[in-house]
Amino acid sequence: MGMELYLDLLSASCRAVYIFVKKNNIPFDFQFVDLLQGHHHSKEYMEINPLKKLPSLKDGNFILSESVAILLYLCRKYSAPSHWYPPDLHMRARVDEFMAWQHTAIQLPMSKILWIKLLIPMITGEEVPAGKTKEILDEVNKNMQLFEEKFLQDKMFITGDNISLADVVALVEMMQPMAGNHNVFHNSPKLAEWRTRVELTIGSGLFLEAHERLKKLTEWDCSTLDPTVKERVSKLLQKFK
Amino acid sequence: MLVQLNQTAAGRTGLRLAKVREGCTPHWLTPQRGGALLLPLLLSGSAVIAAPAMGLELYLDLLSQPSRAVYIFAKKNGIPFELRNVELLKGQHLSKEFFPVNSLQRVPTLKDGDFVLSESVAILIYLSFKYQTADHWYPSDLQARVRIHEYLGWHADRIRGTFGVSLWTQVLAPLIGAQVPEEKVKRNRTNIDKALQHLEDKFLGHKAFLTSQQVTLADLMALEELMQVVAVGYPLFEGRPRLAAWRERVEAFLGTDLCQEAHGPIFHIVEQAANKTLPQPSPDFYPNMLLRISMIP
């Protein structure tokens, strides 16, 4: 069996890995772990990743989780073109810096928007209070501004003239709120340009394919959701109140 | 919703897809904040912004976990640097003076000539390459190296943010007369306990260190987060002998003197708070602190 990637493209981290392997023609077996069905909690998957998170990679006996780790592994193992993770010390440091910063500054708030705008109302039938929603949207706007001013600046891509892992990771995360009908690019023409540039460099076909499942999330029939999961989501709503 | 463009459409819209000019000069936009927080340069000679930039500068506050990781790494590896103390309690990271150094207004920050870098992980990796530190810190072996990134990914989600909360609940909120709701304190305790369980079972296991049999960047990052909680009196090593043994091994490797030096400020903070000898944050800084407190989950 070849290299296996355990993925659900609803997850931004999974999309980053998927886009990278497809773009670089890296052969792999797509192992679908359905987040909506809770398959990441299954006994089978917990043997792959006891932390129940996606994505995971299985390369022979070597099992690896965490998208940044997986991307770096794939980059080197398959000798991806150097612009993905530049050998230049300063440029590489910029990628590392962005990858570290994005956990709390981009990934987390973008995911929160999706929960607030789509998943919580869909599952509990209740809206998150407007005050809390505004707080999180303000945080996202602030961080998008920081992203533009500090990481992108006037460059084509984060490291300069070429796309790197940082751009892919950034963009897939910024796409997450789209499923909640929230566009984080509308405030800034520069960011909208960058977003299109990254999409075209990846290839629109691949980009759209990777985001298809996210796009269809609004159509999900959550009535079949396990009551314990529904309970947990209700508790999540309480935290926002 | 999703933009569908092909190359020719992009040409029509004038989007730049190909390289159009040789490099760009990064620029700092004018500071948006800082007017209300115009803080003077530090007393006693150690200025936030040094005069002529020379050699490596590390902007740190040893009260901050990632600052300590960078400090310890640099000292342990004999990396020469100028220490620039940025006092978080005084809000100096938000000052107009610090903004040109790092517009993200965070510590630690590295300044190497014109090159400025934030994020402790990025700084540690940069230092390990530039100063050719011993391989075990960030091994060249691919699998060993990505295990560190795997740990750090989980650390970013489950350790960062969680372990720093205790200092806020025990010391910093009371310092400005604020209080963190009991429900949040309890939730934080639970999150700490869960994280420690995972740390011990899923990462450490029966190995000597978190990702291998030798100390790596992962152990340094983890240790400093755990110390933050220990410093405010939470006995997190009690009932966790494997974790306690790991801590002893890491500290033995780093050296007692270096650990005492790096951990001094954070270990004294509770005592200082009790004796009321802790620097009182300026009232200008309160809104920022209150915002931070409100963000505790």
Interface residues (C-beta under 8 A of the other chain):
Chain A: P50 L51 F62 L64 S65 E66 S67 V68 A69 I70 L72 Y73 R76 K77 L89 H90 R92 A93 R94 D96 E97 M99 A100 W101 H103 T104 L146 E149 K150 Q153 D154 K155 M156 G160 D161 M178 N181 E193 R195 T196 R197 E199 L200 T201 S204 F207 L208 H211 K215 K239
Chain B: M1 L2 V3 Q4 L5 N6 Q7 A10 L15 R16 L17 K19 G23 C24 P26 H27 L29 S103 L104 F115 L117 S118 E119 S120 V121 A122 I125 Y126 F129 K130 L142 Q143 R145 V146 R147 H149 E150 L152 G153 W154 A156 D157 R160 G161 H198 K202 P297
